[in-house]
Structures are given as C-alpha cells and as structure tokens.
Amino acid sequence: MRGRGQIMQVPELKAIEKKLWTPFSDYTMDCIHLIHFSVLSSRRKTACVVKARSTLLELVPEAKKESLEFELPAYDPAKQLPVDLVVVGSGPAGLAVAQQVSEAGISVCCIDPSPQSIWPNNYGVWVDEFEAMDLLDCLDTTWSGAVVYIDDKTKKFLDRPYGRVNRRLLKSKMMKKCISNGVQFHQAKVRNVIHEASRTLVSCSDGVTLQASVVLDATGFSRCLVEYDKPYDPGYQVAYGIVAEVDGHPFDVDKMVFMDWRDSHLSNESVLMSNNKKIPTFLYAMPFSPTRIFLEETSLVARPGVSVEEIQKRMVARLKHLGIQVKSIEEDEICVIPMGGPLPVIPQRILGIGGTAGMVHPSTGYMVARTLAAAPILASSIVKCLGSGKRITGNELSAEVWKDLWPMDRRRQREFFCFGMDILLKLDLEGTRRFFSAFFDLEPYYWHGFLSSRLFLPDLVVFGLALFAHASNTSRLEIMAKGTLPLVKMINNLVRERE
C-alpha cells in the first residue's frame, strides 16, 4: 500500500525490517550515522553511464562477503566449562566489550554465526570522536571539514574534521586484542536463553548450550534477546548509497558533503519534487578522489519511512543534474534505521548495547562513536561485579550494569533528542532548511555536542534557547506550532523519570 507518491507505508516497511532484521540472521548489525544496514558487495568493473534508475542498479554486481583469516580460539563444548560473559554478536559494540572485559582476566565467549565477516557497513565519524578513543589508525580517509548546502544560494562550512572508518582495520584490531586476551568464539546462532538464580543457559543452533554468569545482546536492531514492554513506533532513517568510480564530480576532495538539501535537480520531475517538498531527502557524500566517491541519498527521519525505490529515483535525478556519470559501482548500501522509540525494559536480566539498547541518536542516526564510548562503561561495570571479592551475579548484577549504562542524565538527554526527532518529523523541506541553517549557525560547542551526544540536560536547554534565538521569525513560529505537543510529551516523560 502506498500513500503520497512513492512513500512507503508501515506494512511495506515492516517487510523490509523482517528481511533485514530477522533475529539471529546476522550479528554484525551495529551501525551509525547515515551509513547503515548494507547490502555490501565486492564489485567488478563495468564501464557505463547512469541514464536511469534501472541502469544504475545494473551496475551493482553480486554481493561477495569479505572475511578475516584469524585462528580463533574456539569454545570447547565437550568440556562444558562455564564462562563469565557471553557476548551475542561480533559487531563493533560486542567486540569492544569482549575486548575490555577480557583484559581484566574475566572469561568471555563471543557467539556469532560469522565472527570473521567484515562488517557490511560504511562508517563515517567525526575525527575528534575517534581521536578520544585512540582509534585514529582505523580511519582510512579524512577530510579537513564538511560542507552543508542549505539551498542553491546558501552553503555553510563546518570546521570539524571528518573520517571514514576502515572496517577491516577496526575489526582486525579488536579481534587481535580479543584473541590475545583469551576470548573464545563459538560459530553459531543463539536460539534461546534460560535464566537461573546465578547463571544463564544459552542454547545455540548447533545444539550446544553454554553456561554464563551474564549475557550481553550486541545484535543491533534485531533486538534478539533484550525485551521491550512498550509499543515500538520509531521514526525511520532510510538511505541508498554507493561507492562509485565516476568520470568526475563537482565536490572539493578536501571537504565531505555532510548535507545537501538542494532540490533543483527535481525541477523536471513534478511527482518527485512534490514528494521531496513534503518529506525531503539530502545527499551525503565522501569524495575520496576526483574520480572515486561515496554518494548516499538519505531521508533523515520519517514515519513511515520513505521507500528505497523513491530514494533511488531522487538520487539518479540528482546525479544527472550534477553531471556525475557513474562508470562502475564497488559497493552499495540499502539503509533502514529505527530512530527513537522506547528504551528497553530497565533493568532486565539480559544486558544490551548499541542498537539493541536504544543507543541510536534519535535526531541524527549516529551510533558508532556513542556505542564505542559506552563500551568501557559497560565493561567496567561488569568487571566490578564479577571481579570483586563479593561476586555479584544474577538480577543484582544486571541491575547494576543497566544503571551504569543508562544513568538518569543519559535518559534525560535521550528524551531531549526524541523531542528533536519529533519536531524534525513534522518539518517539510523549507522548514528543514530553516532548521539546519539556524543549527549550524550555533557556537561549535553546541552543534558539536548535540551531534556527538556530549550535551546533557542543562546544556541542552541552553542549546534549545540558542537555536530558537538564531532561527528566523518564520522558523520560530513553526517551532512553536509544531513543537508544543512534543515539548509537553518530553516534560511529562522527564517528570515520570524522576518518579
């Protein structure tokens, strides 16, 4: 069923969710920012020029999964030895926690059906975020700054370096540390968990059952084990991206394109133009050289989500308008990210991190830096419980870890971010342009902090007031008209949190 133009309705989007997020189908689902669930391919070279959407898709070769080639210490089911921590999933979040918990001498087993597969996502991050975590060596390309195109007349330069994560390097670095720390791996899918007083039994698809003091669900948006008790109705960020060889492109190779909200490429496409004015998409681009570039057309957030087909059509029109002729495609990505929605039940026996624990930024889709920064907090809390003289297990352990992972200041921060998402959901193209024009006019402390989840409630209140002050009169009226109900909702939720 379709609504406005080619906008996808909920049942259709749920079908995509079922395909992408089938429980236990893939544990490498932790993803971020605007570059997410991927259909990643190793590509053959094909000389051709993009003339239509079908032609663009014809350039996408069959997917070929890449893998590492480590000798992994395997869990021995014959010995039936219990472990302290079972991590379900070997994405960035799961491996980061496994690595850091095992450094304290605590036994860890990571369960994943394909533990050596390279993550099928392109990850983009602000350089300062990875610098703070000593991960600069895992960036394969960096740009001195970014640019935002508000419209055909307005362009803003962001003086904040940006980088693309080298997925192979990052996973190799984490795997090497896990192996040296004695982390064991079990190649299977988790089918079920049974909680007892001080241990959890983890049943796998191959018939093996592991005993663990605590289990961490790091399976991303599939939410395999972590429980939710409230209706799940998030907004959706949807995108289609390609890494391509092109004849040329109009962008400065020293600047990445963070957002391009221009719509002149749709002037001859009345239906696409009308749809875009109601629910806009933007171009996100990382130019690696004058002839190689990552291009992604993205719907920031919508409910229901924009269809991938609609986004591909808009992308083809944009590339044609920009004079970008695609010669070959190295890899492509279909991206569907749930944003906002309720947090999981807190506390509960299963631990969570990343997408499964509601850690996606509800206003932006960012996650990887936030998740990697949270991994030491979660790991330290587990070590404190399991490594102390008075060993804490069961429900008491889980309650302590969840409290450390989602303290009150983080929960209040998330409520504010959900408030921001609720406003963005109501903005059309012109409203979105006015919003981001004011947003990027703020002092860097505020827009940096908002995008990187560094601002907490007192600063977020100042941020909101500053944004309102920088906004145009039209935008102020729009924020008051469309933001009143979300504001009341946020305040009510904050009051309930205090109780």
Secondary structure, DSSP 8 states (H G I E B T S, - for coil): -B-STTBB-HHHHHHHHHHHH-TTS-S----BTTB-S-B------------SHHHHHHT-------B------B--TTTT--EEEEEE--SHHHHHHHHHHHTTT--EEEE-SSTTB--S---EEEHHHHHHTT-GGGEEEEESEEEEE-SSS-EEEE-S-EEEE-HHHHHHHHHHHHHHTT-EEE-S-EEEEEE-SS-EEEEETTS-EEEEEEEEE--GGG--S----S----EEEEEEEEEEEES--SS-TTEEEEEE---GGGTT-HHHHHHHHHS--EEEEEEEETTEEEEEEEEEEESS-B-HHHHHHHHHHHHHHHT--EEEEEEEEEEEEEES-----SS-SSEE-GGGGT-S-TTT---HHHHHHHHHHHHHHHHHHHSSSS---HHHHHHHHHHHHS-HHHHHHHHHHHHHHHHHHT--HHHHHHHHHHHTTS-HHHHHHHHTT---HHHHHHHHHHHHHHS-HHHHHHHHHHHHHHHHHHHHHHHHHH-
